[in-house]
C-alpha cells in the first residue's frame, strides 16, 4: 500500500494493520467484522464499533462482515436483527456479501466440539449451576476439578450426542473445555462450550436444543470467515487467551487475531443493553427508538444525522482504556451538521395571539425568506403575513428585565423577514394571564429601517390564519445525573429526568412545512433544530427537538 495521507495509521489498530501489510501477512488482505448479538437495539457505543470496523475496512480496501452472534435463542428476536441491519445501512456502511449468522455454522461448531472431546480437551459435566460456581473458585483462589472431568472420550461423545438429541433436561449438564481450573484467568477454568436450551431459534427453528457459548463460537466464526483483525471492546481482553486456545486446538481454516479498544460511554445516559431493555420493558420510555434513548434508532428519530454520528465517532480516540464523553460534545457534531444542511423555518412553540389593528381584515401578503442564509442554492421560502399572527409567549414581557430585546408595551420590534410592530394594548383573561396583544405595524418597514425609531430586537412569528398546526416534543437528557449508575445505594431509575420530555400540543409552523417528510430536519429560527417524527399524521405534524441552537444544559 502506498504511504498516502489517507492510509497513514490514525490509531493503534491501524498501526498493527500497517505493520501486517508491510510484513505481507494475510496475503495483504484486511477483513474485519461487526458481530452484534440480536438481543436488543444498537446504541451509540455500538456506533463507535461500527465506524471503527467498517471504516478500517474502507481505509485499507478490505471487507467488513456483518455477523449476528445468535447463540442464545432465549434472548434474541428477529425484530432486533432487522433493526440492526437498518442501523448499519443508515450510518452509510455496506457489509461484504450476505449477512452472516453464527447459526450458519452450528453444524461445524458441533463437529469441532466432538473434535475437542476426542482429543481429550472437552467433557460433559453434570454439576448443577450452583455446584459449578462453587467448584470454579474465586479470583484469589484456584478452582477444583469437576468430578466428571476424567470421563473417557467415548463416554463424553455419547453423552454429547444424547444432549443434542434432547434426552437431558435444561441445566442438568453442559459441555466444558478441559483447560486449567487453577488458572489466574477465570475464563480458562474449564469454560462452558454448550448448554441445553430447549428453545426455538429465529434462524434454525427447532433443529437444535443445545447451543454454543459466545466464547466458543466467536473465534471460530472469525476463522471460518477469514477475518484478519477481530476488533472487540475492552471487556473481551480477558477472553483473548480463551479465543486463542480454541484457535490453537481446533482444525480451523485461518488464524485470526483479536484486538481490544476502549468502549464509548456517554454521560447522562446508560449504554448497558440490560438497563436499556429495562427502560423499555417497564415503560419508562416509549420503545427502543424513543428519542431520549442512546440507541441508534432513537438518535435517528431524534434528528441526529448519519454524518453527525460518524463524525462524532471518528473524533474519538481509539484507545486501550474505556472513556466517558460529555453529551455536549456529541451535540456539537449534530449542530455543526444541521447548521450547514438544515433549511430554516419558523415555528411558534407556545403561541401568543397578536392582532395587527391597522392591517386590513382578510388582507394577505407573502414575504420571501431564504431557506438557508449561507446557502443560496437552497432557494427561498414564502411566508404569508396576515392581520392575525402568533408569536412566542416568552417573546413578550409586561415588565421587561434589563437588556430586554423583545416585545413589550410601547416598544417596537421586528418580525423576522417582515414588518416592525409596536405593542399598543395587552389583553388578559379573568385570571390575569396575557392572552392577546394589540399591535400596530409600520408599512414602511418591510426590509427597511426608516428614521425615527429603531426596533429593539427580532422575534419569529407565523400567521394565525395560514399556518400549520403541529405538536412539538422537547427532548432533553434522559437522566438528571451525569453518571446515573454511579451511586450503588440507589437504583439508576431514580435519576430519570422528569423534564426529559415536554410536549407542546398547540404549536404552529410555517405553511410551507405542511408536506414535510418524516425525518426531514429544520432549524426553527431562534429556537433550535427539529425533525419530523414518524407519529405525524395528515392532520398534525409532530416535530422532535434534536438540539437547541447552543448548549444550555449547564445553565
C-alpha positions as a printed NumPy array, in Angstrom:
array([[  0.   ,   0.   ,   0.   ],
       [  1.254,   3.444,  -0.84 ],
       [  2.041,   5.723,   2.071],
       [ -0.644,   8.296,   1.237],
       [ -2.245,  10.681,   3.661],
       [ -5.433,   8.57 ,   3.698],
       [ -3.537,   5.393,   4.58 ],
       [ -1.477,   6.733,   7.454],
       [ -2.327,   4.96 ,  10.715],
       [ -4.541,   7.032,  12.987],
       [ -4.742,   4.65 ,  15.972],
       [ -3.008,   1.597,  17.403],
       [ -5.202,  -0.829,  15.453],
       [ -4.291,   0.868,  12.187],
       [ -0.654,   0.732,  13.247],
       [ -0.975,  -3.043,  13.65 ],
       [ -2.629,  -3.349,  10.241],
       [  0.049,  -1.195,   8.597],
       [  2.751,  -3.446,  10.058],
       [  0.907,  -6.609,   8.978],
       [  0.59 ,  -5.268,   5.438],
       [  4.265,  -4.335,   5.394],
       [  5.166,  -7.845,   6.601],
       [  2.935,  -9.468,   3.978],
       [  0.626, -11.128,   6.471],
       [ -2.844, -12.372,   5.464],
       [ -1.855, -12.113,   1.791],
       [ -2.163,  -8.35 ,   2.059],
       [ -5.876,  -8.564,   2.856],
       [ -7.823,  -6.855,   5.636],
       [-11.098,  -8.436,   6.781],
       [-12.964,  -7.109,   9.816],
       [-16.405,  -7.895,  11.177],
       [-19.141,  -6.327,  13.266],
       [-20.705,  -9.103,  15.378],
       [-23.719,  -7.871,  17.4  ],
       [-25.862, -10.218,  19.43 ],
       [-29.508,  -9.689,  18.341],
       [-30.837,  -9.288,  21.891],
       [-31.597,  -5.557,  21.765],
       [-31.161,  -2.417,  19.682],
       [-27.736,  -0.937,  18.988],
       [-26.623,   2.155,  20.93 ],
       [-24.05 ,   4.899,  20.453],
       [-21.293,   2.662,  21.826],
       [-22.014,   0.181,  19.045],
       [-21.887,   3.072,  16.57 ],
       [-18.252,   3.634,  17.514],
       [-17.528,  -0.051,  16.894],
       [-19.404,   0.037,  13.578],
       [-17.444,   3.076,  12.427],
       [-14.156,   1.514,  13.512],
       [-14.744,  -1.887,  11.895],
       [-16.345,  -0.707,   8.669],
       [-14.158,   2.394,   8.487],
       [-10.983,   0.329,   8.9  ],
       [-12.053,  -1.998,   6.092],
       [-12.773,   1.006,   3.853],
       [ -9.429,   2.622,   4.706],
       [ -7.442,  -0.451,   3.683],
       [ -9.626,  -1.525,   0.726],
       [-10.744,  -4.551,   2.689],
       [-14.051,  -6.106,   3.67 ],
       [-16.228,  -5.946,   6.758],
       [-18.748,  -8.679,   7.54 ],
       [-22.   ,  -8.15 ,   9.394],
       [-22.467, -11.24 ,  11.539],
       [-25.094, -11.892,  14.15 ],
       [-23.821, -13.863,  17.135],
       [-27.137, -15.59 ,  17.629],
       [-26.084, -18.304,  20.074],
       [-28.727, -17.629,  22.755],
       [-32.308, -18.055,  21.458],
       [-33.808, -17.187,  24.844],
       [-32.945, -13.501,  24.435],
       [-32.879, -12.987,  20.663],
       [-35.524, -11.852,  18.223],
       [-35.907, -11.18 ,  14.502],
       [-37.01 ,  -7.637,  15.382],
       [-33.508,  -6.933,  16.671],
       [-31.901,  -8.46 ,  13.567],
       [-33.933,  -6.197,  11.283],
       [-33.256,  -3.096,  13.402],
       [-29.504,  -3.715,  13.468],
       [-29.296,  -4.127,   9.7  ],
       [-31.241,  -0.9  ,   9.265],
       [-28.914,   0.935,  11.673],
       [-25.752,  -0.147,   9.844],
       [-27.222,   0.876,   6.49 ],
       [-28.467,   4.183,   7.885],
       [-24.954,   5.013,   9.038],
       [-23.879,   4.575,   5.434],
       [-21.98 ,   1.295,   5.575],
       [-22.24 ,  -1.78 ,   3.369],
       [-21.235,  -5.21 ,   4.598],
       [-19.393,  -7.708,   2.432],
       [-21.583, -10.358,   0.833],
       [-24.653, -11.664,   2.583],
       [-25.483, -11.11 ,   6.23 ],
       [-23.874, -13.856,   8.279],
       [-25.077, -15.648,  11.4  ],
       [-23.308, -17.747,  13.995],
       [-26.189, -20.162,  13.444],
       [-24.93 , -20.683,   9.866],
       [-22.033, -22.567,  11.451],
       [-23.847, -24.641,  14.082],
       [-23.115, -27.936,  12.281],
       [-19.414, -27.042,  12.081],
       [-19.322, -25.969,  15.73 ],
       [-20.791, -29.3  ,  16.766],
       [-18.168, -31.193,  14.752],
       [-15.436, -29.128,  16.394],
       [-16.926, -29.818,  19.833],
       [-16.702, -33.547,  19.022],
       [-13.095, -32.993,  17.923],
       [-12.215, -31.452,  21.305],
       [-13.88 , -34.377,  23.084],
       [-11.984, -36.949,  21.016],
       [ -8.727, -35.13 ,  21.746],
       [ -9.44 , -35.214,  25.479],
       [ -9.936, -31.434,  25.588],
       [-13.634, -31.319,  26.491],
       [-16.033, -33.239,  28.707],
       [-19.69 , -33.386,  29.682],
       [-20.148, -32.092,  33.236],
       [-23.162, -32.939,  35.413],
       [-22.52 , -30.364,  38.127],
       [-25.513, -28.141,  38.866],
       [-25.032, -24.425,  38.164],
       [-24.666, -23.822,  41.892],
       [-22.091, -26.6  ,  42.28 ],
       [-20.172, -25.42 ,  39.207],
       [-19.96 , -21.929,  40.685],
       [-18.545, -23.349,  43.926],
       [-16.013, -25.51 ,  42.063],
       [-14.895, -22.563,  39.95 ],
       [-13.247, -20.83 ,  42.901],
       [-12.557, -17.098,  43.148],
       [-10.166, -14.654,  41.579],
       [ -7.945, -15.026,  44.654],
       [ -8.113, -18.814,  44.955],
       [ -7.967, -21.647,  42.408],
       [-10.937, -23.755,  41.416],
       [-11.08 , -27.504,  41.732],
       [-11.643, -30.162,  39.122],
       [-15.151, -31.364,  38.4  ],
       [-15.706, -34.989,  39.454],
       [-16.768, -35.622,  35.833],
       [-13.586, -34.176,  34.326],
       [-11.899, -37.542,  33.681],
       [-14.711, -39.217,  31.779],
       [-13.389, -41.037,  28.734],
       [-13.701, -39.517,  25.272],
       [-16.046, -42.349,  24.306],
       [-18.398, -41.646,  27.228],
       [-18.296, -37.906,  26.562],
       [-19.066, -38.361,  22.872],
       [-22.083, -40.484,  23.766],
       [-23.31 , -38.006,  26.369],
       [-22.814, -35.071,  23.984],
       [-24.858, -36.79 ,  21.29 ],
       [-27.601, -37.529,  23.812],
       [-27.548, -33.843,  24.784],
       [-28.016, -32.957,  21.13 ],
       [-30.949, -35.358,  20.812],
       [-32.725, -33.711,  23.755],
       [-32.51 , -36.6  ,  26.215],
       [-31.478, -34.384,  29.14 ],
       [-33.262, -31.522,  30.892],
       [-32.046, -27.931,  30.75 ],
       [-29.39 , -27.285,  33.388],
       [-28.699, -30.967,  34.002],
       [-25.388, -30.995,  32.154],
       [-23.087, -28.9  ,  29.939],
       [-20.115, -29.487,  27.687],
       [-16.958, -27.871,  29.076],
       [-13.466, -27.332,  27.733],
       [-10.717, -29.024,  29.74 ],
       [ -8.139, -26.284,  30.264],
       [ -6.943, -25.273,  33.743],
       [ -9.07 , -24.948,  36.893],
       [ -6.126, -23.273,  38.676],
       [ -5.62 , -20.552,  36.076],
       [ -5.482, -16.981,  37.33 ],
       [ -7.722, -16.12 ,  34.36 ],
       [-11.215, -17.209,  35.365],
       [-12.184, -17.583,  31.697],
       [ -9.779, -20.521,  31.369],
       [-11.289, -22.511,  34.231],
       [-12.976, -25.133,  32.069],
       [-15.417, -22.765,  30.345],
       [-18.782, -23.92 ,  29.034],
       [-18.938, -24.802,  25.334],
       [-22.555, -25.99 ,  25.032],
       [-25.708, -25.541,  27.105],
       [-29.066, -27.227,  26.757],
       [-31.693, -24.707,  25.622],
       [-34.972, -26.254,  24.515],
       [-35.981, -23.093,  22.688],
       [-36.883, -22.446,  19.072],
       [-34.259, -20.363,  17.264],
       [-35.186, -17.451,  14.989],
       [-32.938, -18.826,  12.222],
       [-32.722, -22.602,  12.749],
       [-36.156, -23.285,  14.219],
       [-36.231, -26.478,  16.323],
       [-33.215, -28.182,  14.745],
       [-31.087, -27.688,  17.861],
       [-31.733, -27.944,  21.584],
       [-28.106, -27.297,  22.553],
       [-26.398, -24.021,  21.748],
       [-22.736, -22.981,  21.785],
       [-21.467, -20.294,  24.128],
       [-20.35 , -16.965,  22.703],
       [-16.754, -17.66 ,  23.739],
       [-16.728, -20.961,  21.883],
       [-18.349, -19.557,  18.748],
       [-16.574, -16.216,  18.442],
       [-13.086, -17.146,  17.328],
       [-14.255, -19.988,  15.119],
       [-16.675, -17.69 ,  13.301],
       [-13.77 , -15.335,  12.604],
       [-11.649, -18.255,  11.373],
       [-14.375, -19.547,   9.044],
       [-14.895, -16.098,   7.547],
       [-11.2  , -15.354,   7.128],
       [-11.299, -12.371,   9.489],
       [ -7.788, -10.969,   9.835],
       [ -8.318,  -8.421,  12.623],
       [-11.032,  -9.209,  15.163],
       [-11.69 ,  -5.875,  16.879],
       [-13.526,  -6.043,  20.221],
       [-14.202,  -3.765,  23.148],
       [-12.   ,  -3.908,  26.195],
       [-14.135,  -6.257,  28.294],
       [-13.074,  -9.097,  25.978],
       [ -9.371,  -8.659,  26.731],
       [ -9.508, -11.343,  29.435],
       [-11.275, -13.631,  26.968],
       [ -8.483, -13.385,  24.385],
       [ -6.426, -16.291,  25.846],
       [ -9.526, -18.47 ,  25.503],
       [-10.092, -17.206,  21.954],
       [ -6.517, -18.2  ,  21.128],
       [ -6.8  , -21.585,  22.904],
       [ -9.708, -22.596,  20.693],
       [ -7.903, -21.434,  17.537],
       [ -4.831, -23.457,  18.525],
       [ -6.742, -26.62 ,  19.435],
       [ -9.148, -26.822,  16.502],
       [ -8.523, -27.507,  12.788],
       [ -9.723, -24.028,  11.798],
       [ -9.113, -22.734,   8.244],
       [ -7.397, -19.47 ,   9.301],
       [ -5.701, -17.82 ,  12.277],
       [ -7.459, -14.555,  13.22 ],
       [ -6.132, -12.262,  15.938],
       [ -8.199, -10.333,  18.463],
       [ -7.531,  -6.684,  19.385],
       [ -9.373,  -4.689,  22.048],
       [-10.188,  -0.995,  22.309],
       [-11.925,   1.083,  24.976],
       [-15.697,   1.278,  24.777],
       [-17.617,   4.533,  24.485],
       [-19.826,   5.757,  27.311],
       [-21.889,   8.963,  27.287],
       [-22.802,  10.851,  30.424],
       [-26.442,  11.488,  31.339],
       [-27.447,   8.139,  29.863],
       [-26.775,   4.397,  30.107],
       [-25.371,   2.053,  27.469],
       [-26.   ,  -1.261,  29.179],
       [-28.327,  -3.338,  26.989],
       [-29.876,  -4.821,  30.11 ],
       [-30.676,  -1.399,  31.523],
       [-31.909,  -0.091,  28.178],
       [-34.216,  -3.103,  27.902],
       [-35.453,  -2.42 ,  31.432],
       [-36.301,   1.168,  30.456],
       [-38.32 ,  -0.191,  27.521],
       [-39.983,  -3.119,  29.29 ],
       [-41.064,  -1.014,  32.271],
       [-42.356,   1.804,  30.027],
       [-40.018,   4.481,  31.345],
       [-39.544,   5.347,  27.659],
       [-41.703,   4.81 ,  24.601],
       [-39.791,   1.953,  23.   ],
       [-36.258,   1.312,  21.805],
       [-36.48 ,   4.211,  19.356],
       [-37.637,   6.755,  21.922],
       [-35.667,   9.927,  21.043],
       [-34.333,  10.08 ,  24.61 ],
       [-32.624,   6.706,  24.208],
       [-28.952,   6.47 ,  23.186],
       [-29.909,   3.794,  20.653],
       [-29.041,   4.484,  17.028],
       [-32.73 ,   4.261,  16.136],
       [-33.551,   6.697,  18.958],
       [-30.886,   9.128,  17.77 ],
       [-32.206,   8.844,  14.237],
       [-35.732,   9.614,  15.378],
       [-34.423,  12.475,  17.499],
       [-32.981,  14.034,  14.35 ],
       [-29.322,  13.076,  14.511],
       [-27.874,  12.563,  11.045],
       [-25.619,   9.727,   9.877],
       [-22.858,  12.287,   9.224],
       [-23.112,  13.718,  12.741],
       [-22.855,  10.269,  14.35 ],
       [-19.961,   9.209,  12.139],
       [-18.089,  12.478,  12.617],
       [-18.535,  12.188,  16.379],
       [-17.266,   8.61 ,  16.428],
       [-14.338,   9.475,  14.161],
       [-13.36 ,  12.298,  16.53 ],
       [-12.911,   9.908,  19.446],
       [ -9.629,   8.3  ,  20.347],
       [ -9.331,   4.571,  19.703],
       [ -7.543,   3.791,  22.94 ],
       [ -6.854,   0.853,  25.219],
       [ -8.908,   2.345,  28.046],
       [-12.627,   2.983,  28.409],
       [-13.801,   6.564,  28.327],
       [-16.852,   8.692,  29.059],
       [-17.711,  11.559,  26.744],
       [-19.814,  14.594,  27.598],
       [-23.176,  14.637,  25.831],
       [-22.486,  18.262,  24.86 ],
       [-19.583,  17.061,  22.71 ],
       [-21.928,  14.747,  20.813],
       [-24.476,  17.539,  20.393],
       [-21.777,  19.776,  18.929],
       [-21.488,  17.474,  15.923],
       [-25.203,  17.385,  15.201],
       [-25.414,  21.176,  15.477],
       [-22.44 ,  21.527,  13.152],
       [-24.025,  19.261,  10.542],
       [-27.53 ,  20.72 ,  10.77 ],
       [-26.286,  24.301,  10.763],
       [-24.799,  23.616,   7.325],
       [-27.554,  21.452,   5.894],
       [-30.9  ,  22.067,   7.596],
       [-33.256,  24.562,   5.89 ],
       [-34.662,  27.328,   8.071],
       [-38.284,  27.75 ,   9.051],
       [-40.345,  29.479,  11.728],
       [-42.391,  27.66 ,  14.328],
       [-44.172,  29.187,  17.305],
       [-43.987,  26.567,  20.05 ],
       [-46.099,  28.328,  22.726],
       [-48.321,  30.756,  20.803],
       [-49.496,  34.163,  21.904],
       [-52.046,  35.852,  19.641],
       [-51.13 ,  39.215,  18.137],
       [-53.679,  41.338,  16.271],
       [-52.271,  43.945,  13.894],
       [-55.032,  46.51 ,  14.33 ],
       [-54.068,  48.737,  11.374],
       [-53.758,  45.802,   8.931],
       [-56.921,  45.113,   6.947],
       [-59.048,  42.091,   7.83 ],
       [-58.762,  39.496,   5.064],
       [-55.629,  41.043,   3.589],
       [-52.681,  38.709,   2.961],
       [-49.232,  39.275,   1.524],
       [-46.291,  36.93 ,   1.084],
       [-42.699,  37.506,   2.076],
       [-39.752,  35.637,   0.598],
       [-37.183,  34.407,   3.093],
       [-34.043,  32.373,   2.349],
       [-34.233,  28.679,   3.13 ],
       [-30.645,  28.98 ,   4.333],
       [-28.845,  32.277,   4.962],
       [-25.474,  30.878,   3.868],
       [-26.558,  28.592,   1.026],
       [-28.352,  30.318,  -1.81 ],
       [-28.686,  27.03 ,  -3.699],
       [-31.462,  26.016,  -1.288],
       [-33.623,  28.795,  -2.692],
       [-36.337,  30.73 ,  -0.886],
       [-39.499,  30.006,   1.014],
       [-42.688,  32.083,   1.027],
       [-44.37 ,  33.078,   4.286],
       [-47.854,  34.662,   4.462],
       [-48.473,  37.768,   6.573],
       [-51.996,  38.455,   7.878],
       [-53.798,  40.649,  10.401],
       [-53.668,  37.874,  12.994],
       [-50.283,  36.393,  13.788],
       [-48.723,  34.311,  16.556],
       [-45.511,  34.91 ,  18.475],
       [-43.864,  33.034,  21.329],
       [-45.272,  33.739,  24.773],
       [-41.702,  34.173,  26.   ],
       [-41.108,  36.938,  23.47 ],
       [-43.387,  39.318,  25.389],
       [-42.861,  40.774,  28.866],
       [-45.11 ,  43.217,  30.638],
       [-42.25 ,  44.165,  32.934],
       [-39.136,  43.509,  30.858],
       [-35.852,  42.63 ,  32.523],
       [-32.714,  44.644,  31.919],
       [-31.396,  44.499,  28.348],
       [-34.697,  43.042,  27.102],
       [-34.675,  42.928,  23.3  ],
       [-38.096,  41.548,  22.576],
       [-41.675,  42.764,  22.697],
       [-43.13 ,  44.88 ,  25.478],
       [-45.783,  47.561,  25.538],
       [-44.845,  50.717,  23.638],
       [-41.635,  49.26 ,  22.203],
       [-41.036,  48.38 ,  18.545],
       [-39.63 ,  45.026,  17.425],
       [-39.129,  43.488,  14.016],
       [-40.988,  40.4  ,  12.927],
       [-38.408,  38.188,  11.211],
       [-38.34 ,  38.941,   7.494],
       [-41.316,  41.339,   7.5  ],
       [-42.533,  44.433,   9.374],
       [-41.75 ,  46.31 ,  12.551],
       [-44.633,  46.215,  15.024],
       [-45.326,  48.102,  18.26 ],
       [-47.469,  46.762,  21.095],
       [-50.264,  49.197,  21.995],
       [-52.521,  47.139,  24.28 ],
       [-52.35 ,  43.987,  26.394],
       [-55.458,  41.759,  26.733],
       [-55.745,  39.451,  29.767],
       [-58.178,  36.762,  30.837],
       [-60.047,  36.616,  34.144],
       [-57.01 ,  35.084,  35.847],
       [-54.702,  37.854,  34.725],
       [-52.937,  35.824,  32.034],
       [-51.898,  37.645,  28.884],
       [-53.946,  36.158,  26.015],
       [-53.619,  38.716,  23.227],
       [-51.583,  41.712,  22.152],
       [-52.986,  44.589,  20.124],
       [-50.212,  45.96 ,  17.928],
       [-49.7  ,  48.278,  15.006],
       [-47.333,  47.807,  12.103],
       [-45.344,  50.296,  10.087],
       [-45.858,  49.575,   6.354],
       [-42.587,  51.372,   5.533],
       [-40.5  ,  48.811,   7.423],
       [-40.691,  45.831,   5.085],
       [-36.993,  45.172,   4.618],
       [-36.073,  48.68 ,   5.781],
       [-35.344,  50.633,   8.965],
       [-36.804,  54.163,   8.487],
       [-35.596,  57.044,  10.554],
       [-37.402,  57.983,  13.709],
       [-37.139,  54.791,  15.702],
       [-35.103,  51.619,  15.898],
       [-36.513,  48.142,  16.501],
       [-35.325,  46.738,  19.835],
       [-34.984,  43.196,  18.55 ],
       [-36.254,  40.478,  16.209],
       [-38.87 ,  37.827,  17.003],
       [-40.162,  34.937,  14.901],
       [-43.824,  34.517,  14.076],
       [-46.37 ,  32.703,  11.911],
       [-49.725,  33.7  ,  10.518],
       [-52.562,  32.634,  12.795],
       [-54.797,  32.338,   9.74 ],
       [-52.475,  30.489,   7.381],
       [-50.093,  28.187,   9.261],
       [-49.866,  24.506,  10.097],
       [-50.887,  23.024,  13.476],
       [-48.156,  20.873,  14.948],
       [-47.051,  19.127,  18.1  ],
       [-43.574,  19.865,  19.389],
       [-41.784,  17.377,  21.609],
       [-38.98 ,  18.996,  23.533],
       [-36.452,  16.318,  24.451],
       [-33.641,  16.696,  26.922],
       [-31.208,  14.401,  28.705],
       [-32.808,  11.196,  29.941],
       [-31.128,  11.376,  33.346],
       [-30.533,  14.289,  35.667],
       [-27.215,  12.845,  36.903],
       [-24.116,  12.606,  34.732],
       [-23.479,   9.057,  35.954],
       [-26.865,   7.528,  36.823],
       [-25.302,   4.179,  37.719],
       [-22.533,   5.659,  39.869],
       [-24.453,   5.621,  43.164],
       [-24.511,   1.99 ,  44.29 ],
       [-27.025,   2.839,  47.01 ],
       [-29.655,   3.979,  44.516],
       [-31.408,   2.483,  41.522],
       [-30.447,   4.238,  38.289],
       [-34.156,   4.734,  37.574],
       [-34.317,   7.223,  40.454],
       [-32.311,   9.639,  38.331],
       [-34.658,   9.775,  35.344],
       [-35.078,  13.42 ,  34.403],
       [-38.789,  14.352,  34.789],
       [-38.238,  17.123,  32.224],
       [-36.677,  14.82 ,  29.634],
       [-39.843,  15.144,  27.531],
       [-42.167,  18.139,  27.4  ],
       [-44.958,  18.017,  24.821],
       [-46.428,  21.185,  23.3  ],
       [-49.694,  20.364,  21.553],
       [-50.811,  23.766,  20.229],
       [-47.745,  24.846,  18.273],
       [-47.917,  26.301,  14.758],
       [-45.358,  26.284,  11.957],
       [-44.96 ,  27.869,   8.552],
       [-47.495,  26.769,   5.976],
       [-44.694,  25.619,   3.687],
       [-43.989,  22.693,   6.026],
       [-47.414,  21.125,   5.528],
       [-45.967,  18.264,   3.465],
       [-42.702,  17.886,   5.375],
       [-41.442,  14.312,   5.179],
       [-40.69 ,  12.133,   8.2  ],
       [-37.079,  12.596,   9.4  ],
       [-36.649,  15.846,   7.476],
       [-34.703,  18.314,   9.593],
       [-35.134,  22.067,  10.083],
       [-33.642,  24.839,  12.083],
       [-36.587,  26.623,  13.668],
       [-35.248,  30.158,  13.759],
       [-34.287,  31.386,  17.221],
       [-35.438,  28.066,  18.729],
       [-33.33 ,  25.071,  17.765],
       [-33.013,  22.07 ,  15.466],
       [-36.034,  19.851,  14.915],
       [-37.074,  16.91 ,  12.762],
       [-40.394,  15.45 ,  11.664],
       [-41.414,  12.468,  13.784],
       [-42.952,   9.254,  12.477],
       [-46.054,   9.913,  14.608],
       [-47.041,  12.735,  12.24 ],
       [-50.439,  12.453,  10.564],
       [-52.255,  14.238,   7.761],
       [-53.944,  16.395,  10.404],
       [-50.971,  17.251,  12.593],
       [-47.229,  17.298,  12.145],
       [-45.081,  16.175,  15.055],
       [-41.616,  17.687,  15.491],
       [-38.881,  16.383,  17.788],
       [-36.319,  18.777,  19.19 ],
       [-32.914,  17.453,  18.238],
       [-30.864,  20.117,  19.997],
       [-31.008,  23.763,  20.942],
       [-29.124,  26.366,  18.96 ],
       [-26.441,  26.224,  21.634],
       [-25.675,  24.127,  24.683],
       [-27.816,  25.398,  27.56 ],
       [-27.758,  22.318,  29.781],
       [-25.168,  23.721,  32.165],
       [-27.315,  26.794,  32.719]])
